Amino acid sequence: MRDLKGRLDQELQQIRGAPDARELVARRVRARARRRKLAAIPAAMAITVAIVVPLTRIISPGSKAIQSVPSVDPVTCSWTITPTPSVSPQSRDNFLNDVVAIAPDDVWAVGNAYLRGETGDNRPLILHWDGSSWSVAPTPEVEGTLESVAAVASDDVWAVGSTNAPSGLVMHWDGRQWSTVDATDPGTRFWGFRDAAATGPNDVWAVGWTATGGSGQPLAEHWDGSGWSVVPVPSVAPSPETGNPYASFEAIAAGGSDDVWAVGERTNVAPAGLSNFLTAHWDGTSWTTFPIPDVPTQSGDVFNHMLDVAVAADGEAIALGSYSTRPGTGYGDLPAPYEWGGTTWNSVSASRSDTPLTAVARVGKVWLAVASGVPAYLEGPHESTGRFMIWDGAWSERSLPGTEGAGLDGLSVGSTELWVVGTAPGDDGTSRSVAGHCS
C-alpha cells in the first residue's frame, strides 16, 4: 500500500505559500482522505479537502426535470458490473466519485486519473455510458479532480471539483463538448467544491470548502443561468472549539428551489479529527444551520461527519453520517443516519453494516443507501462486498457482487435502473474505477 501521507505531502509542493499553511492544509487533507476512502484504498489523490466518502451520492436533484418516477425495485433488480476504461495508457490509478443517470443510454460518471510521470499529474476523468459501454469523454486540459456531477437535461450537465492548486473547478456539457466555466473566487487562499445539485437551467448549486491555511468555512455558490456567485453561509465553529475551525459542506440535495439541504462537518485544526455534524437549509432566501446531537466516544470526544443527504419532492429528507471510535484515523467509523422530522433531525436506527452508509437516494417510497465493500477496520483489514441498504422503517440489504473491497462513492436513480460507481484496489497495486447498474 502506498504511503498516502507521503503522496499528499509531495503534491502539496505545488502550493506556494508559507510552510505553516501548507502543513495545516496537508494535515486536514490526510485525515479526511483516510475517512473518504474508508481506510485508505491505495490512491494517488489530488490535494482536495474532503470528508470520508463524498457526498451527491444522491440522485441528481436535476433529475426532476429529466427523469420519470423510477420503476426499478432495488430488491429484485438485476445487478451487473460494467467494465470501465482508463483515461490513457499512462493512467496509473483511476477513480470514480459520482454518477448521474439521465436515460438508459445517457449516463455520466466523473472522477480523476493519476498519470504516470515525474509530475504525477492528477487529471479530471469523465466517462459516458451509451447504453452498451463506457467511453472516456474528452475534457479541457486542466489538472484536478471532479467530485460530483448533476444534470438538468441531456445537453445541460455540470461537474464540479478542485484543481491541484487547490481552487474550485467547474465543467459544463452542452450536448457537444465539455468546457470549463469560471466560478467565483471566494477570496480565500484555498477553496474547492465537493458536490453539486440542479433543479433547473437557472438553478444549480455547488458546495465545498474554503481555507486560509489556518482556518476555513463552508462554501456555497449558485448558478443563475448567466454566472456563478457566492451565497453567504452562516459562520460555524466546532464544539468544543479547541483550535482554529475548519468547516465544510460535503454534500447537497434539492427538493426544489426553496428546499435545499447541505451537510458536512465542523472540524478543529487540532486535535486532528475532532469534529461535529453540520447541516444547513436553503429556503429560497438564506441558509440556516440546524444542529444534530453529536455521538461521543467513551472518552467523551466527538469525531462526527456528515456524508450525504437526499431530499424527496414531499419535503422528506435523510442525511447519512458517521462517527469514529478511533480519533482522526477513519478506522472504526460507524453509520449514523438521520431523518428530517420537519423541525429537527431524528436519529434512525443503524443498519447491520459496520461500514458507514456513503450514498443515499429516494426510490419510490423507500430510501436507498449504499455501503462500501471496505468495512470498518476494527481488528485489521478485511474485504467485503458492497451492499444496497433499503430503509422503509427497518433496514434490509442485498449484496453487490464485483464490488469486493471497493469504496462506493456515487449513486444515481434512473427511470429503469440504479447506478453505482466507486474505486477498488487493482491486482497490480493500483486503483481501478468500478461501475455497475441494477435494472
C-alpha positions in Angstrom: 0.0 0.0 0.0 1.3 3.4 -0.9 2.1 5.9 1.7 -0.9 8.2 1.4 0.7 10.8 3.6 3.9 11.0 1.5 1.9 11.2 -1.7 -0.2 14.1 -0.4 2.9 15.9 1.0 4.6 15.6 -2.4 1.6 17.1 -4.2 1.4 19.9 -1.7 4.7 21.2 -3.0 2.7 22.6 -5.9 1.1 25.0 -3.5 3.1 28.2 -3.0 3.0 29.9 0.4 4.2 29.7 4.0 5.2 26.3 5.3 2.8 26.5 8.2 -0.2 27.0 5.8 0.9 24.0 3.7 1.2 21.8 6.7 -2.2 22.8 8.1 -3.9 22.0 4.8 -1.9 18.8 4.5 -3.0 17.7 7.9 -6.6 18.3 7.2 -6.4 16.5 3.8 -4.7 13.4 5.2 -7.2 12.9 7.9 -10.2 13.4 5.7 -8.8 11.4 2.8 -8.5 8.4 5.1 -12.1 8.6 6.0 -13.2 9.3 2.5 -11.6 6.1 1.1 -12.7 4.2 4.3 -9.2 3.0 5.4 -7.2 4.4 2.5 -7.7 2.5 -0.6 -4.3 2.9 -2.4 -4.5 6.2 -4.2 -2.6 9.0 -5.7 -5.0 11.6 -4.7 -5.3 15.2 -5.8 -5.0 17.8 -3.0 -8.6 18.3 -2.1 -10.1 18.9 1.3 -12.6 16.1 1.6 -14.6 14.2 4.1 -14.9 10.4 4.2 -16.7 9.4 1.1 -18.4 12.0 -0.6 -21.5 13.1 -0.7 -24.1 13.8 -4.1 -24.1 10.4 -3.9 -27.7 11.1 -4.4 -29.9 11.1 -7.4 -29.0 14.3 -9.1 -31.7 16.8 -7.9 -31.8 18.0 -11.5 -33.4 14.7 -12.3 -36.8 16.2 -11.6 -36.5 17.8 -15.0 -35.1 14.8 -16.8 -36.4 11.6 -15.2 -39.8 10.0 -14.6 -40.8 8.2 -11.4 -38.4 5.2 -11.2 -39.9 1.8 -11.9 -36.9 -0.1 -10.7 -37.0 -2.2 -7.5 -33.7 -2.2 -5.6 -34.7 -5.6 -4.0 -35.4 -7.5 -7.2 -33.5 -5.7 -10.0 -30.7 -7.5 -11.8 -27.2 -6.3 -10.8 -24.4 -6.1 -13.4 -20.8 -4.8 -13.3 -19.9 -2.7 -16.4 -16.2 -2.6 -17.3 -14.7 1.0 -17.3 -11.8 2.2 -19.5 -8.6 4.1 -18.3 -8.2 7.7 -19.3 -5.0 6.9 -21.2 -2.2 4.3 -21.5 -0.3 6.4 -19.0 -3.1 6.3 -16.4 -1.8 4.7 -13.2 -4.9 5.0 -11.0 -8.5 5.7 -11.9 -11.2 6.9 -9.5 -14.9 7.5 -9.9 -16.6 9.7 -7.4 -20.1 10.3 -8.7 -22.6 9.3 -11.4 -25.9 10.7 -12.9 -28.3 8.7 -15.0 -30.3 10.9 -17.5 -31.6 8.0 -19.6 -30.7 4.3 -20.1 -28.3 5.3 -22.9 -27.1 8.6 -21.3 -25.2 8.2 -18.1 -22.2 10.3 -16.9 -19.6 9.3 -14.3 -16.8 11.7 -13.0 -13.6 11.3 -11.0 -9.9 11.6 -11.7 -7.0 9.7 -13.1 -3.5 9.8 -11.8 -1.0 9.8 -14.6 2.5 8.2 -14.7 5.4 10.5 -14.9 7.7 12.7 -12.8 5.0 15.3 -12.1 2.3 12.8 -11.1 -0.4 14.8 -12.8 -3.9 14.4 -11.5 -6.4 14.9 -14.3 -10.2 15.0 -14.4 -11.9 11.8 -15.6 -15.3 11.8 -17.3 -16.9 8.6 -18.6 -20.1 8.3 -20.7 -22.4 5.3 -20.9 -24.3 4.9 -24.2 -26.4 2.0 -23.3 -23.9 -0.7 -24.0 -20.4 0.5 -22.9 -18.4 3.3 -21.2 -16.1 5.6 -23.1 -13.7 8.3 -22.0 -15.0 11.8 -22.8 -12.6 14.5 -24.0 -12.1 17.2 -21.3 -10.2 20.5 -21.3 -6.5 20.3 -20.4 -6.6 21.1 -16.7 -5.2 19.4 -13.6 -7.6 18.4 -10.8 -10.3 16.1 -9.6 -14.1 16.1 -10.3 -16.1 15.2 -7.2 -19.7 15.4 -8.4 -22.0 15.6 -11.4 -25.5 16.9 -11.7 -27.8 17.0 -14.8 -30.6 19.4 -15.8 -31.0 17.8 -19.2 -29.1 15.7 -21.7 -27.4 18.8 -23.1 -27.0 20.6 -19.7 -24.8 18.7 -17.3 -22.5 20.1 -14.6 -19.4 18.6 -13.0 -17.5 20.2 -10.0 -14.4 19.6 -8.0 -11.0 21.2 -7.4 -7.8 21.9 -9.3 -4.5 20.8 -7.9 -3.8 24.3 -6.7 -6.4 23.8 -5.0 -9.2 26.0 -6.2 -12.7 25.4 -7.5 -13.1 23.5 -10.8 -16.4 23.6 -12.7 -17.1 21.9 -16.1 -20.2 22.0 -18.3 -21.6 19.7 -21.0 -23.7 21.5 -23.6 -24.6 18.4 -25.7 -21.5 18.7 -27.8 -18.4 19.2 -25.6 -17.2 19.7 -22.0 -15.8 23.1 -21.2 -14.5 24.9 -18.1 -16.7 27.6 -16.5 -15.3 30.2 -14.2 -16.7 30.0 -10.6 -16.4 33.0 -8.3 -13.2 33.1 -6.2 -14.4 33.4 -2.6 -11.2 35.3 -1.7 -9.5 32.7 0.4 -6.2 31.1 -0.2 -7.5 27.6 -0.9 -11.0 26.5 -1.9 -12.9 23.8 -3.8 -16.2 22.1 -4.5 -17.3 18.7 -3.2 -20.9 18.4 -4.5 -23.5 19.8 -6.9 -27.2 19.8 -7.3 -29.5 21.2 -10.0 -33.3 21.9 -10.2 -33.3 23.8 -13.5 -31.1 25.6 -16.1 -31.1 28.7 -13.9 -30.8 27.0 -10.5 -27.6 25.0 -9.9 -25.7 24.7 -6.6 -22.1 23.8 -5.9 -20.8 23.4 -2.3 -17.5 22.8 -0.7 -14.9 24.5 1.5 -12.6 27.4 1.9 -9.3 27.6 3.7 -6.7 30.2 4.6 -4.2 27.7 5.8 -5.1 28.4 9.4 -8.9 28.1 9.3 -11.8 27.5 6.9 -15.6 27.8 6.4 -18.2 26.1 4.2 -18.6 27.4 0.6 -21.9 27.6 -1.4 -22.1 29.0 -4.9 -25.1 29.4 -7.2 -25.6 29.4 -11.0 -28.4 31.7 -12.1 -28.1 31.0 -15.8 -25.5 33.5 -16.5 -22.8 33.2 -13.9 -21.7 31.7 -10.6 -21.9 33.8 -7.4 -21.0 33.1 -3.7 -24.0 32.8 -1.4 -23.2 33.7 2.2 -23.4 30.8 4.7 -23.5 31.3 8.4 -20.1 31.1 10.1 -19.8 27.8 12.0 -17.3 26.5 14.6 -16.7 23.1 16.2 -17.9 22.4 19.7 -15.8 22.4 21.8 -13.6 24.7 19.8 -10.1 23.6 20.7 -8.3 25.0 17.7 -9.0 27.1 14.5 -12.2 26.0 12.9 -12.3 24.1 9.6 -15.9 23.7 8.5 -17.0 22.4 5.1 -20.0 21.2 3.1 -19.6 17.7 1.7 -23.0 17.1 0.0 -26.0 19.0 -1.2 -29.5 17.9 -2.4 -32.5 19.8 -3.6 -36.2 19.1 -3.5 -37.0 22.4 -5.1 -35.5 25.9 -5.5 -36.6 26.7 -1.9 -35.9 23.4 -0.3 -32.1 22.6 -0.4 -30.1 20.8 2.2 -26.3 20.9 2.5 -24.4 18.7 5.0 -20.8 18.3 6.1 -18.7 18.8 9.2 -17.2 21.3 11.7 -13.6 20.4 12.4 -10.9 21.6 14.7 -7.4 22.1 13.3 -6.2 20.5 16.5 -6.6 17.9 17.8 -6.7 16.2 14.4 -10.1 14.8 13.6 -12.2 16.3 16.4 -15.4 17.4 14.6 -19.2 17.7 14.7 -22.1 17.1 12.3 -23.1 20.1 10.2 -26.4 20.6 8.3 -27.9 23.7 6.7 -31.1 24.5 4.8 -31.8 27.0 2.0 -35.4 28.3 2.0 -35.1 30.3 -1.2 -33.7 33.4 0.7 -30.9 32.4 3.1 -29.0 29.5 4.6 -29.9 28.4 8.2 -27.9 25.8 10.2 -29.7 23.0 12.1 -27.9 21.1 14.9 -27.7 17.3 15.1 -26.6 15.9 18.5 -23.1 14.5 18.4 -22.3 10.9 19.1 -19.3 10.9 21.5 -16.7 8.2 22.1 -16.3 6.6 25.6 -13.8 9.3 26.4 -16.4 12.0 25.5 -14.6 13.3 22.4 -16.6 13.7 19.2 -15.5 12.6 15.7 -18.7 13.1 13.7 -19.1 13.6 10.0 -22.0 14.1 7.6 -21.5 12.1 4.4 -24.6 12.5 2.2 -28.1 13.8 2.0 -31.2 13.3 -0.2 -34.5 15.2 -0.4 -37.8 13.9 -1.7 -40.4 16.0 -3.5 -42.7 16.0 -0.5 -40.0 17.6 1.7 -38.8 14.5 3.4 -35.1 14.2 3.8 -32.5 11.8 5.1 -28.9 12.5 6.0 -26.1 9.9 6.3 -23.3 10.4 8.8 -20.6 8.5 10.6 -18.9 8.7 14.0 -15.4 7.4 14.7 -14.4 5.1 17.6 -10.7 5.9 16.9 -9.9 9.6 16.7 -8.6 11.1 13.5 -8.0 7.8 11.6 -11.2 6.8 9.9 -10.7 3.3 11.3 -13.8 2.2 13.2 -16.2 4.6 11.6 -19.8 3.5 12.2 -23.0 4.6 10.5 -25.2 7.5 11.8 -28.3 8.0 9.7 -30.9 10.8 10.4 -34.4 11.6 9.1 -35.8 15.2 8.9 -38.8 15.5 11.1 -40.0 18.9 9.9 -38.2 20.9 12.7 -35.3 18.7 13.8 -33.2 15.8 12.7 -34.1 12.5 14.3 -31.8 9.5 14.6 -32.6 6.4 12.6 -31.6 3.0 13.9 -28.3 2.0 12.5 -28.1 -0.7 9.8 -26.4 -4.0 10.5 -23.4 -2.9 8.3 -20.3 -1.9 10.2 -19.4 0.4 7.3 -20.8 4.0 7.1 -23.5 4.4 4.5 -21.9 6.6 1.9 -24.6 7.5 -0.6 -28.4 7.8 -0.4 -31.4 8.4 -2.8 -35.1 8.1 -2.8 -36.5 5.2 -4.8 -40.3 5.2 -4.9 -41.4 5.0 -1.3 -38.2 3.8 0.2 -34.7 5.3 0.9 -31.8 3.5 -0.8 -28.3 3.8 0.7 -25.0 2.3 -0.4 -22.5 0.6 1.9 -19.0 0.2 0.6 -17.0 -3.1 0.3 -14.4 -1.7 2.8 -15.7 -2.3 6.3 -14.6 -0.5 9.4 -11.1 -1.6 10.4 -11.8 -2.6 13.9 -9.4 -5.6 14.1 -7.4 -5.2 10.9 -8.3 -5.0 7.2 -10.7 -7.4 5.6 -12.8 -7.0 2.4 -16.5 -7.5 1.9 -19.0 -6.9 -0.9 -20.7 -3.6 -1.3 -24.4 -3.5 -0.5 -27.7 -1.8 -1.1 -29.3 -0.8 2.2 -33.0 -0.2 1.9 -34.9 1.8 4.6 -38.7 1.6 4.9 -38.9 1.9 8.6 -36.4 -1.0 9.0 -33.2 -1.9 7.2 -32.9 -4.7 4.6 -29.9 -5.3 2.4 -28.6 -7.1 -0.7 -25.0 -7.6 -1.8 -23.5 -6.2 -5.0 -21.1 -8.9 -6.4 -18.0 -7.5 -8.0 -17.6 -4.7 -5.5 -15.4 -6.5 -3.0 -13.0 -4.1 -1.3 -14.4 -1.1 -3.2 -15.2 2.3 -1.9 -18.6 3.1 -3.4 -19.0 6.8 -3.8 -21.7 7.6 -6.3 -25.4 6.6 -6.6 -28.0 7.7 -9.1 -31.5 6.6 -9.7 -32.8 6.5 -13.3 -36.2 5.7 -14.6 -35.4 2.0 -15.1 -32.0 1.4 -13.4 -29.8 2.2 -10.4 -26.2 3.2 -11.0 -23.3 2.9 -8.5 -19.7 3.9 -9.0 -16.5 3.9 -6.9 -12.9 2.7 -6.7 -11.3 -0.6 -5.9 -7.7 -1.8 -5.4 -6.3 -3.4 -8.6 -4.3 -6.6 -8.7 -1.1 -4.7 -9.6 -1.3 -2.4 -6.6 -3.0 0.5 -8.5 -6.6 1.7 -8.1 -9.3 1.0 -10.7 -12.7 2.5 -11.3 -15.8 0.5 -10.6 -19.3 0.9 -12.1 -22.4 -1.2 -12.0 -26.1 -0.9 -12.6 -29.2 -2.7 -11.4 -32.2 -2.9 -13.8 
